[in-house]
């Protein structure tokens, strides 16, 4: 009923098994270089920026508030957000809440 030539071609060879996994490996490689690697690089840059914060830096926090750092601690920062009142308004925030660092003198222009 079944010819012997047809029955022999149904057996999988080791080469065809490797070739069937090749597209999966290629997709993972492309995904790594387009998504995972750039995200790891951004996280490393953000951590370096947070570790380098010091008194006098002007920053934007995650909530969108802008301010100048007055005091630095290991986990907390004191951020001056307004100097228009008689006494400056200060907010205590976590270091991880800092989104980005602004160039010096930016807040003088916007107030």
DSSP file (Angstrom, degrees, kcal/mol; ACC not computed):
  #  RESIDUE AA STRUCTURE BP1 BP2  ACC     N-H-->O    O-->H-N    N-H-->O    O-->H-N    TCO  KAPPA ALPHA  PHI   PSI    X-CA   Y-CA   Z-CA
    1    1 A X              0   0    0      0, 0.0     2,-0.5     0, 0.0     0, 0.0   0.000 360.0 360.0 360.0 -49.0    0.0    0.0    0.0
    2    2 A X        -     0   0    0      2,-0.0     2,-0.1     4,-0.0     5,-0.0  -0.865 360.0-125.1-101.9 130.9    2.7    2.5    0.9
    3    3 A X     >  -     0   0    0     -2,-0.5     4,-1.6     1,-0.1     3,-0.2  -0.424  15.7-125.6 -72.0 150.1    5.7    2.7   -1.3
    4    4 A X  H  > S+     0   0    0      1,-0.2     4,-1.6     2,-0.2    -1,-0.1   0.809 108.1  57.4 -67.4 -30.3    9.0    2.2    0.3
    5    5 A X  H  > S+     0   0    0      1,-0.2     4,-1.2     2,-0.2    -1,-0.2   0.878 106.9  48.4 -68.1 -38.2   10.4    5.5   -1.1
    6    6 A X  H  > S+     0   0    0     -3,-0.2     4,-0.7     1,-0.2    -2,-0.2   0.878 109.4  52.8 -70.0 -37.5    7.6    7.5    0.6
    7    7 A X  H >< S+     0   0    0     -4,-1.6     3,-0.5     1,-0.2     4,-0.4   0.850 107.0  52.6 -67.6 -35.2    8.1    5.8    3.9
    8    8 A X  H >< S+     0   0    0     -4,-1.6     3,-0.9     1,-0.2    -1,-0.2   0.832 102.9  56.9 -71.6 -32.2   11.8    6.6    4.0
    9    9 A X  H 3< S+     0   0    0     -4,-1.2    -1,-0.2     1,-0.2    -2,-0.2   0.677  94.2  68.7 -74.5 -16.0   11.3   10.3    3.3
   10   10 A X  T << S+     0   0    0     -4,-0.7    -1,-0.2    -3,-0.5     2,-0.2   0.723  77.2  96.7 -75.4 -21.4    9.0   10.7    6.4
   11   11 A X  S <  S-     0   0    0     -3,-0.9     2,-0.4    -4,-0.4    -3,-0.0  -0.496  78.8-124.0 -72.0 136.5   11.9   10.1    8.8
   12   12 A X        -     0   0    0     -2,-0.2     2,-0.2     4,-0.0    -1,-0.1  -0.642  19.2-147.0 -85.1 133.4   13.4   13.3   10.2
   13   13 A X     >  -     0   0    0     -2,-0.4     4,-1.5     1,-0.1     3,-0.3  -0.652  24.0-115.6 -93.1 156.6   17.1   13.9    9.6
   14   14 A X  H  > S+     0   0    0     -2,-0.2     4,-1.9     1,-0.2     5,-0.2   0.829 114.5  57.6 -60.4 -31.9   19.2   15.8   12.2
   15   15 A X  H  > S+     0   0    0      1,-0.2     4,-2.0     2,-0.2    -1,-0.2   0.892 104.8  49.0 -67.5 -39.6   19.9   18.5    9.7
   16   16 A X  H  > S+     0   0    0     -3,-0.3     4,-1.4     2,-0.2    -1,-0.2   0.831 108.3  55.0 -70.8 -29.9   16.2   19.2    9.1
   17   17 A X  H  X S+     0   0    0     -4,-1.5     4,-1.0     2,-0.2    -2,-0.2   0.922 109.6  46.5 -66.3 -44.1   15.7   19.4   12.9
   18   18 A X  H  X S+     0   0    0     -4,-1.9     4,-1.0     1,-0.2     3,-0.5   0.893 110.9  52.8 -63.4 -39.7   18.4   22.1   13.2
   19   19 A X  H  X S+     0   0    0     -4,-2.0     4,-0.6     1,-0.2    -1,-0.2   0.788 103.8  56.8 -68.2 -26.9   17.0   24.0   10.2
   20   20 A X  H  < S+     0   0    0     -4,-1.4     4,-0.4     1,-0.2    -1,-0.2   0.788 109.1  46.1 -75.6 -25.3   13.5   24.1   11.8
   21   21 A X  H  X S+     0   0    0     -4,-1.0     4,-2.2    -3,-0.5    -1,-0.2   0.626  92.0  84.1 -87.2 -14.6   14.9   25.8   15.0
   22   22 A X  H  X S+     0   0    0     -4,-1.0     4,-2.4     1,-0.2     5,-0.2   0.897  87.8  49.8 -58.8 -45.3   17.0   28.3   13.0
   23   23 A X  H  X S+     0   0    0     -4,-0.6     4,-2.4     1,-0.2    -1,-0.2   0.895 110.5  51.7 -61.9 -37.2   14.1   30.8   12.5
   24   24 A X  H  > S+     0   0    0     -4,-0.4     4,-2.1     2,-0.2    -1,-0.2   0.910 111.0  47.0 -63.8 -42.4   13.3   30.7   16.2
   25   25 A X  H  X S+     0   0    0     -4,-2.2     4,-2.3     2,-0.2    -2,-0.2   0.897 112.1  50.6 -65.9 -40.9   16.9   31.4   17.1
   26   26 A X  H  X S+     0   0    0     -4,-2.4     4,-2.4     2,-0.2    -2,-0.2   0.898 109.2  50.8 -64.5 -41.1   17.0   34.3   14.5
   27   27 A X  H  X S+     0   0    0     -4,-2.4     4,-2.5     1,-0.2    -2,-0.2   0.917 110.8  48.8 -63.5 -43.2   13.9   35.8   15.9
   28   28 A X  H  X S+     0   0    0     -4,-2.1     4,-2.4     2,-0.2    -2,-0.2   0.901 110.7  51.5 -63.2 -40.5   15.3   35.7   19.5
   29   29 A X  H  X S+     0   0    0     -4,-2.3     4,-2.1     2,-0.2    -2,-0.2   0.917 111.8  45.5 -62.5 -44.2   18.5   37.3   18.3
   30   30 A X  H  X S+     0   0    0     -4,-2.4     4,-2.0     1,-0.2     5,-0.2   0.917 112.7  51.3 -64.8 -43.4   16.7   40.1   16.6
   31   31 A X  H  X>S+     0   0    0     -4,-2.5     4,-2.2     1,-0.2     5,-1.3   0.889 109.1  51.8 -61.1 -39.9   14.5   40.6   19.6
   32   32 A X  I  <>S+     0   0    0     -4,-2.4     5,-2.7     1,-0.2     6,-0.3   0.941 114.0  41.6 -62.5 -47.9   17.5   40.8   21.9
   33   33 A X  I  <5S+     0   0    0     -4,-2.1    -1,-0.2     1,-0.2    -2,-0.2   0.756 121.9  40.2 -75.5 -23.7   19.3   43.4   19.8
   34   34 A X  I  <5S+     0   0    0     -4,-2.0    -1,-0.2    -5,-0.2    -2,-0.2   0.712 133.5   9.3 -96.9 -21.6   16.2   45.5   19.2
   35   35 A X  I  X5S+     0   0    0     -4,-2.2     4,-1.4    -5,-0.2    -3,-0.2   0.737 124.7  42.1-124.1 -53.7   14.4   45.4   22.6
   36   36 A X  I  ><S+     0   0    0     -5,-1.3     4,-2.1     2,-0.2     5,-0.2   0.944 112.6  48.7 -71.6 -49.1   16.4   43.8   25.4
   37   37 A X  H  ><S+     0   0    0     -5,-2.7     4,-1.9     1,-0.2    -1,-0.2   0.912 111.8  47.2 -62.8 -46.4   19.8   45.3   24.9
   38   38 A X  H  > S+     0   0    0     -6,-0.3     4,-2.2     1,-0.2    -1,-0.2   0.880 111.6  52.6 -63.4 -35.1   18.7   49.0   24.5
   39   39 A X  H  X S+     0   0    0     -4,-1.4     4,-2.2     2,-0.2    -1,-0.2   0.907 108.7  49.4 -66.0 -40.5   16.5   48.7   27.6
   40   40 A X  H  X S+     0   0    0     -4,-2.1     4,-2.0     1,-0.2    -1,-0.2   0.880 110.3  51.6 -64.6 -37.1   19.4   47.4   29.7
   41   41 A X  H  X S+     0   0    0     -4,-1.9     4,-2.1     2,-0.2    -2,-0.2   0.909 109.5  49.3 -65.5 -42.3   21.5   50.3   28.4
   42   42 A X  H  X S+     0   0    0     -4,-2.2     4,-2.4     1,-0.2    -2,-0.2   0.896 110.3  50.9 -63.7 -40.6   18.9   52.8   29.4
   43   43 A X  H  X S+     0   0    0     -4,-2.2     4,-2.2     1,-0.2    -1,-0.2   0.894 109.7  50.2 -64.1 -39.6   18.5   51.3   32.9
   44   44 A X  H  X S+     0   0    0     -4,-2.0     4,-2.1     2,-0.2    -2,-0.2   0.905 111.6  48.0 -65.5 -41.4   22.3   51.4   33.4
   45   45 A X  H  X S+     0   0    0     -4,-2.1     4,-2.2     2,-0.2    -2,-0.2   0.896 111.4  50.6 -65.8 -40.4   22.4   55.1   32.4
   46   46 A X  H  X S+     0   0    0     -4,-2.4     4,-2.4     2,-0.2    -2,-0.2   0.909 110.6  49.0 -63.8 -42.7   19.4   56.0   34.7
   47   47 A X  H  X S+     0   0    0     -4,-2.2     4,-2.4     1,-0.2    -1,-0.2   0.904 111.0  49.7 -64.8 -41.1   21.1   54.3   37.6
   48   48 A X  H  X S+     0   0    0     -4,-2.1     4,-1.3     2,-0.2    -1,-0.2   0.892 111.3  49.7 -64.0 -39.2   24.4   56.1   37.0
   49   49 A X  H  < S+     0   0    0     -4,-2.2     4,-0.3     2,-0.2    -2,-0.2   0.913 111.9  47.5 -65.9 -42.7   22.5   59.5   36.8
   50   50 A X  H >< S+     0   0    0     -4,-2.4     3,-1.0     1,-0.2    -2,-0.2   0.892 111.3  50.8 -66.1 -39.7   20.7   58.8   40.0
   51   51 A X  H 3< S+     0   0    0     -4,-2.4    -1,-0.2     1,-0.2    -2,-0.2   0.786 108.9  53.0 -67.6 -26.5   23.9   57.8   41.8
   52   52 A X  T 3< S+     0   0    0     -4,-1.3    -1,-0.2    -5,-0.2    -2,-0.2   0.403  78.3 126.1 -91.8   2.2   25.7   61.0   40.6
   53   53 A X    <   +     0   0    0     -3,-1.0     2,-0.3    -4,-0.3    -3,-0.0  -0.325  34.6 171.6 -62.5 141.9   23.0   63.4   41.9
   54   54 A X    >   -     0   0    0     17,-0.0     3,-1.8    15,-0.0    15,-0.2  -0.922  40.6 -65.4-145.9 170.3   24.4   66.1   44.2
   55   55 A X  T 3  S+     0   0    0     -2,-0.3    15,-0.2     1,-0.2     3,-0.1  -0.320 117.4  27.9 -60.6 135.2   23.4   69.3   45.9
   56   56 A X  T 3  S+     0   0    0     13,-2.7    -1,-0.2     1,-0.4     2,-0.1   0.239  85.0 133.0  97.7 -13.0   22.6   72.1   43.4
   57   57 A X    <   -     0   0    0     -3,-1.8    12,-2.8    12,-0.1     2,-0.5  -0.455  51.5-136.7 -71.0 144.6   21.4   69.9   40.6
   58   58 A X  E     +AB  68 102A   0     44,-0.5    44,-3.4    10,-0.2     2,-0.3  -0.906  33.6 173.0-104.3 128.6   18.2   70.8   38.9
   59   59 A X  E     -AB  67 101A   0      8,-2.6     8,-2.0    -2,-0.5     2,-0.4  -0.848  34.5-133.4-135.0 163.8   15.9   67.8   38.2
   60   60 A X  E     -AB  66 100A   0     40,-2.4    39,-2.7    -2,-0.3    40,-1.7  -0.986  28.5-148.5-113.6 129.6   12.5   66.7   37.0
   61   61 A X  E >   - B   0  98A   0      4,-2.5     3,-2.3    -2,-0.4    37,-0.2  -0.502  32.0 -96.5 -94.7 170.8   10.8   64.1   39.2
   62   62 A X  T 3  S+     0   0    0     35,-2.7    36,-0.1     1,-0.3    -1,-0.1   0.808 122.0  58.4 -57.5 -34.4    8.4   61.4   37.9
   63   63 A X  T 3  S-     0   0    0     34,-0.2    -1,-0.3     2,-0.1    34,-0.0   0.541 120.6-105.4 -74.4  -5.6    5.3   63.5   38.8
   64   64 A X  S <  S+     0   0    0     -3,-2.3     2,-0.2     1,-0.3    -2,-0.1   0.433  73.7 140.5  97.9   0.5    6.5   66.3   36.5
   65   65 A X        -     0   0    0     -5,-0.0    -4,-2.5     1,-0.0     2,-0.3  -0.573  40.0-147.3 -80.4 139.7    7.6   68.6   39.3
   66   66 A X  E     +A   60   0A   0     -2,-0.2     2,-0.3    -6,-0.2    -6,-0.2  -0.815  31.1 141.6-104.4 147.1   10.8   70.6   38.7
   67   67 A X  E     -A   59   0A   0     -8,-2.0    -8,-2.6    -2,-0.3     2,-0.4  -0.989  45.7-104.0-170.4 174.8   13.2   71.6   41.5
   68   68 A X  E     -AC  58  80A   0     12,-2.3    12,-3.4    -2,-0.3     2,-0.4  -0.931  38.0-117.2-114.5 134.5   16.7   72.1   42.8
   69   69 A X  E     + C   0  79A   0    -12,-2.8   -13,-2.7    -2,-0.4    10,-0.2  -0.568  34.8 170.3 -75.7 125.6   18.3   69.6   45.1
   70   70 A X  E     +     0   0A   0      8,-3.3     2,-0.4    -2,-0.4    -1,-0.2   0.789  67.2  20.5-100.4 -40.2   19.2   71.1   48.6
   71   71 A X  E     - C   0  78A   0      7,-1.1     7,-2.4   -17,-0.1     2,-0.4  -0.989  65.3-155.1-134.8 142.0   20.1   68.1   50.6
   72   72 A X  E     + C   0  77A   0     -2,-0.4     2,-0.2     5,-0.2     5,-0.2  -0.962  16.6 168.8-119.3 132.5   21.3   64.6   49.5
   73   73 A X        -     0   0    0      3,-2.1     5,-0.0    -2,-0.4    -2,-0.0  -0.648  50.4 -92.8-122.7-174.8   21.0   61.4   51.5
   74   74 A X  S    S+     0   0    0     -2,-0.2     3,-0.1     1,-0.1    -1,-0.0   0.912 119.7   3.8 -68.8 -41.4   21.5   57.8   50.6
   75   75 A X  S    S+     0   0    0      1,-0.1    20,-2.3    20,-0.1     2,-0.3   0.581 126.4  56.6-119.0 -16.0   17.8   57.2   49.7
   76   76 A X  E     - D   0  94A   0     18,-0.3    -3,-2.1    19,-0.1     2,-0.3  -0.885  54.9-164.1-124.3 152.1   16.1   60.6   50.0
   77   77 A X  E     -CD  72  93A   0     16,-3.0    16,-2.8    -2,-0.3     2,-0.6  -0.958  18.5-135.1-127.1 147.5   16.6   64.1   48.5
   78   78 A X  E     -CD  71  92A   0     -7,-2.4    -8,-3.3    -2,-0.3    -7,-1.1  -0.934  26.4-162.5-102.6 120.7   15.3   67.4   49.6
   79   79 A X  E     -CD  69  91A   0     12,-3.5    12,-2.7    -2,-0.6     2,-0.7  -0.901  12.8-145.7-110.8 123.9   14.0   69.3   46.6
   80   80 A X  E     +CD  68  90A   0    -12,-3.4   -12,-2.3    -2,-0.5    10,-0.2  -0.791  23.2 172.3 -86.8 118.4   13.4   73.0   46.6
   81   81 A X  E     +     0   0A   0      8,-2.6     2,-0.3    -2,-0.7    -1,-0.1   0.612  60.4  24.0-106.0 -14.6   10.4   73.6   44.3
   82   82 A X  E     + D   0  89A   0      7,-1.0     7,-1.9   -14,-0.1    -1,-0.3  -0.976  39.3 175.2-153.3 137.9    9.7   77.3   44.9
   83   83 A X        +     0   0    0     -2,-0.3     5,-0.1     5,-0.2    -1,-0.1   0.212  65.2  94.6-119.6  11.0   11.6   80.4   46.0
   84   84 A X  S    S+     0   0    0      3,-0.1     4,-0.1     5,-0.0    -1,-0.1   0.795  74.4  70.3 -75.4 -28.1    8.8   82.9   45.5
   85   85 A X  S    S-     0   0    0      2,-0.2     4,-0.1     1,-0.1     3,-0.0  -0.276  99.2-103.1 -81.7 172.1    7.6   82.8   49.1
   86   86 A X  S    S+     0   0    0      1,-0.2     2,-0.5     2,-0.1    -1,-0.1   0.901 114.8  39.2 -61.8 -40.3    9.5   84.2   52.1
   87   87 A X  S    S-     0   0    0      1,-0.0    -2,-0.2     0, 0.0    -1,-0.2  -0.945  99.9-112.6-111.6 128.6   10.5   80.7   53.0
   88   88 A X        -     0   0    0     -2,-0.5     2,-0.6    -5,-0.1    -5,-0.2  -0.265  27.3-122.0 -60.2 143.8   11.5   78.2   50.2
   89   89 A X  E     -D   82   0A   0     -7,-1.9    -8,-2.6    -4,-0.1    -7,-1.0  -0.784  33.8-170.8 -88.8 122.5    9.1   75.3   49.7
   90   90 A X  E     -D   80   0A   0     -2,-0.6     2,-0.4   -10,-0.2   -10,-0.2  -0.911   9.4-163.3-119.6 144.9   10.9   72.0   50.1
   91   91 A X  E     -D   79   0A   0    -12,-2.7   -12,-3.5    -2,-0.4     2,-0.6  -0.978  16.0-136.2-127.0 137.0    9.8   68.5   49.3
   92   92 A X  E     +D   78   0A   0     -2,-0.4     2,-0.3   -14,-0.2   -14,-0.2  -0.838  35.6 168.3 -93.4 123.6   11.3   65.2   50.5
   93   93 A X  E     -D   77   0A   0    -16,-2.8   -16,-3.0    -2,-0.6     2,-0.2  -0.867  36.4-104.3-130.9 163.4   11.5   62.7   47.7
   94   94 A X  E >   -D   76   0A   0     -2,-0.3     3,-1.4   -18,-0.2   -18,-0.3  -0.586  30.0-121.5 -82.2 151.2   13.2   59.3   47.0
   95   95 A X  G >  S+     0   0    0    -20,-2.3     3,-1.8     1,-0.3    -1,-0.1   0.884 112.0  61.0 -58.5 -38.5   16.2   59.2   44.7
   96   96 A X  G 3  S+     0   0    0    -21,-0.3    -1,-0.3     1,-0.3   -20,-0.1   0.635  89.6  71.3 -67.3 -12.8   14.4   56.8   42.4
   97   97 A X  G <  S+     0   0    0     -3,-1.4   -35,-2.7   -36,-0.1     2,-0.4   0.581  72.2 105.7 -79.3  -8.7   11.7   59.4   41.8
   98   98 A X  E <   -B   61   0A   0     -3,-1.8   -37,-0.3   -37,-0.2     3,-0.1  -0.601  45.4-179.5 -75.6 124.2   14.2   61.5   39.7
   99   99 A X  E     -     0   0A   0    -39,-2.7     2,-0.3    -2,-0.4   -38,-0.2   0.886  60.3 -10.4 -90.6 -47.0   13.3   61.2   36.0
  100  100 A X  E     -B   60   0A   0    -40,-1.7   -40,-2.4   -51,-0.0     2,-0.4  -0.990  60.3-116.1-154.4 160.4   15.9   63.4   34.4
  101  101 A X  E     -B   59   0A   0     -2,-0.3   -42,-0.2   -42,-0.2     2,-0.2  -0.828  28.7-147.4 -99.8 133.3   18.6   65.9   35.1
  102  102 A X  E     -B   58   0A   0    -44,-3.4   -44,-0.5    -2,-0.4     3,-0.1  -0.663  26.9 -97.3 -97.3 154.6   18.3   69.5   33.8
  103  103 A X    >   -     0   0    0     -2,-0.2     3,-1.6     1,-0.1     4,-0.2  -0.421  54.1 -90.5 -65.2 147.0   21.1   71.7   32.6
  104  104 A X  T 3  S+     0   0    0      1,-0.2    -1,-0.1     2,-0.1   -47,-0.1  -0.315 112.3  28.1 -61.3 139.5   22.1   74.2   35.3
  105  105 A X  T 3> S+     0   0    0     -3,-0.1     4,-1.0     3,-0.0    -1,-0.2   0.401  83.1 115.8  91.2  -1.7   20.2   77.5   35.1
  106  106 A X  H <> S+     0   0    0     -3,-1.6     4,-1.1     1,-0.2     3,-0.4   0.901  73.9  51.4 -67.3 -40.9   17.1   76.1   33.6
  107  107 A X  H  > S+     0   0    0      1,-0.2     4,-1.1    -4,-0.2    -1,-0.2   0.795 101.5  60.6 -70.9 -28.3   14.9   76.9   36.6
  108  108 A X  H  4 S+     0   0    0      1,-0.2    -1,-0.2     2,-0.2    -2,-0.2   0.866 106.0  48.7 -64.3 -34.8   15.9   80.5   36.7
  109  109 A X  H  < S+     0   0    0     -4,-1.0    -1,-0.2    -3,-0.4    -2,-0.2   0.822 112.8  46.4 -73.5 -31.7   14.6   81.0   33.2
  110  110 A X  H  <        0   0    0     -4,-1.1    -1,-0.2     1,-0.2    -2,-0.2   0.598 360.0 360.0 -91.6 -10.7   11.2   79.3   33.9
  111  111 A X     <        0   0    0     -4,-1.1    -1,-0.2    -3,-0.2    -2,-0.1   0.459 360.0 360.0 -90.2 360.0   10.4   81.0   37.3
